[in-house]
């Protein structure tokens, strides 16, 4: 796997993991009882995007290491 290929694979894995991590721990305004006027009741109160980006980076790194190991061992 070349450097550019590895970077592309990591990029795809990162975005896939991000979309899997986004819904965890999110409370909507309706659930918390704090609906602000002019907003959707389903909008998150505190999305915690920084924590989710860090978790996504770590998980994507682990998944990438597994993919890289399989790629090099099978010599694809």
Protein Blocks (a to p, Z undefined) as FASTA:
>chain_A
ZZklmmmmmmmmmmmmmmmmmmgopacfklnopacehiafkbcfblolmmmmmmmmmmmm
mmmmmmmmmmmmnoZZ
